[in-house]
Amino acid sequence: VLMTQGIPYLIKAVQMIQRVSKYYNTSERITSLLIKVTNQMVTTCKAYITDSGLNRVWDQETLIVIGKINECISLLREYQKCFHEARQETSENLGGKVLEVSEVYIFGKSEAFCRRLEKIMEMIAVEQNFNALTQCAIEGIDLMAVKFKNIYHIFQKKPYDTLDPQVTEFDVDFMKFMSEVERLETQLQNFMRTCFRKILSSQNSLQLLQRFQSLNMPCLQEETAHTISCILQHYVAELEATKKLYQTQKDDPPLARNMPPIAGKIVWVRQLFRRVNEPISYFHKHSDILASPEGKAVVQSYNKLAYVLVEFEVVYHNAWMKEISQLQYLLQSTVLVRHPTTEKFLVNFDPQILEIVRETKCMVKLGLEVPEQAVKLAMIEDKLKLNKLQLENVVQSYEDLRKGTRNMFVNLMTPKMEKMEGVLRQGLTMLTWSSVTLETFFQEADQVLHVYRQLLRRVTVISDVRIGSILKEISRTSLVSLPVDGSIKTEDLLTDNEDYTKECSELLNVKSMHIEDAVQDLIELFEKNYEFPPLKPSELQGRKEKRIAFEGKGKEKEKTPAEGSQSEDSKSSDKEEEFKKHCKDLVAYFSRRLLISLQKATRLSLDRIKRRMSAPIKSENVTPFLKAEVHLEIPNLV
């Protein structure tokens, strides 16, 4: 750039030398001087391009070397321009002295050097064009890139000075290189023609065509125009196919996965519209083929089909808007209902609500207008889902607690169960999906469910651990003592079992009392949670039943004043009487279970005696069970 700015001053200096110097006052000598100037400029340009001979042209980055070559060409062109301007100015000036100089000698070398630079630039441009093949995603085109790279590398390896115009080998190799490139361009055109030989879809073909056009290769322009014409012919058939498909599926179009009905139909019709719109838009932007008579006919067919598709979308969208505007009471229904057969609680959530929310979200994504009611509904979607989930959990917990309550405890736990049901009944009448007190309802429901769950857990623990386990122990208790090995005398057997049964009687009596205490704890637990004033001690004592004893005869507990005084019982409320009855039933239930356990223990003991006294018929080693002496007193025979 600095040298270019100094060219006018250089020419003026030469003119000054010509006027002043007697030696350079001849045409031959001034020509010789200008030739030296030209040679020096060419030499300087070579040094500038090659970094003083350190880097060859092919070893440098493309953009850098192109910039250097353009600057050198501009310098030499400016040199010739300034020379001609100075000469013209001198000839027009009457006082000036014009010498005849040979421009062929002066600028011959610079012209040859410029032509060499232009050829190098042409090769670099070709390399840049074919370099785009390596970045292209078209299958099979990479082979073309490899072929060009081999051709280009062969030329790069030439040993001569590329920038020397006197090296004629470069021109020969250049012609050979361009011939190979031309042959490769022909192969590339054939490759492109092969790719579009069978057009399956206008959209896919245009996408492939865009990849070819992105290469920006001049050799493909003619083939591109031919391909566009072929795609247009196929597009006409696609228009007819799309029209038939629309007529066939318009009443019940296939919907995408998880798409709501209306939005799904709009998406379907938009896909059809996109299928016919993208090719016509491409033809309009990248080609003049639509201006032809054939193209005008295609545009007319497209307009008719596009109008029908857009009308389909508008009709369904307007119908949905009208339907949503009429749905004003979606959230006014109660949150719970009763099952018509089982009378169980059910969550009364209208599935249409979530469908409207899904439709609204899809409509917004599609860029369509949405009613204000639908927008508000979509804004509280998370809250509605959370409330629905909480209600389902509450109802499920209620049903699980009902099923988890054993039959013998149902009557005594009825008040708590009714309290749970009373809280849930609010959802049948008072609470709707838009109620602001739903959170309070959930808190109250969780509280009563927690209380019932805790009570049921305590009752179950007492029943299983303190009563059930002892009953199992009693049922597995042996009531007789039998010899392990050998035989035993009858007197010893009776003596041993008298002592053993006394021990068993005491043990079973203790266990029976433990069961009775546990039952009494259950009754007290139910009494605390039965929601009426505590019973009097005399009344509570009167609930005790006969205790099963194991020391001979059963002993009945003394009757309490509550049992003897009918007048005091009559003063109790119906609820208290009902509670007493249920407590007696509970005591009777566990008394029966205790009796059953004793029966099992008795049966177990008898089975042991039976197995001990019995011996297998084929057994050789039989151990007698009893030892006894039998004396026969035979009567006197006459």
HELIX and SHEET records of a PDB file:
HELIX    1   1 LEU A    2  VAL A   20  1                                  19    
HELIX    2   2 SER A   27  THR A   50  1                                  24    
HELIX    3   3 VAL A   57  ASP A   59  5                                   3    
HELIX    4   4 THR A   62  GLU A   92  1                                  31    
HELIX    5   5 GLU A  103  GLN A  135  1                                  33    
HELIX    6   6 ASP A  142  GLN A  156  1                                  15    
HELIX    7   7 GLU A  169  CYS A  195  1                                  27    
HELIX    8   8 SER A  202  SER A  214  1                                  13    
HELIX    9   9 PRO A  218  LEU A  220  5                                   3    
HELIX   10  10 GLN A  221  GLN A  249  1                                  29    
HELIX   11  11 PRO A  261  HIS A  286  1                                  26    
HELIX   12  12 ILE A  289  ALA A  291  5                                   3    
HELIX   13  13 PRO A  293  GLN A  326  1                                  34    
HELIX   14  14 LEU A  330  GLN A  332  5                                   3    
HELIX   15  15 PRO A  351  LYS A  365  1                                  15    
HELIX   16  16 GLU A  372  MET A  379  1                                   8    
HELIX   17  17 GLU A  381  GLY A  404  1                                  24    
HELIX   18  18 ASN A  407  VAL A  410  1                                   4    
HELIX   19  19 THR A  414  LEU A  424  1                                  11    
HELIX   20  20 GLN A  426  THR A  429  1                                   4    
HELIX   21  21 LEU A  438  VAL A  461  1                                  24    
HELIX   22  22 ILE A  462  GLY A  468  3                                   7    
HELIX   23  23 SER A  469  SER A  475  1                                   7    
HELIX   24  24 THR A  490  LYS A  528  1                                  39    
HELIX   25  25 PRO A  537  GLN A  541  1                                   5    
HELIX   26  26 PRO A  561  GLY A  564  1                                   4    
HELIX   27  27 GLN A  566  SER A  570  1                                   5    
HELIX   28  28 ASP A  574  MET A  613  1                                  40    
SHEET    1   A 2 LEU A 336  ARG A 338  0                                        
SHEET    2   A 2 PHE A 345  VAL A 347 -1                                        
SHEET    1   B 2 ILE A 488  LYS A 489  0                                        
SHEET    2   B 2 LEU A 626  LYS A 627  1                                        
END                                                                             
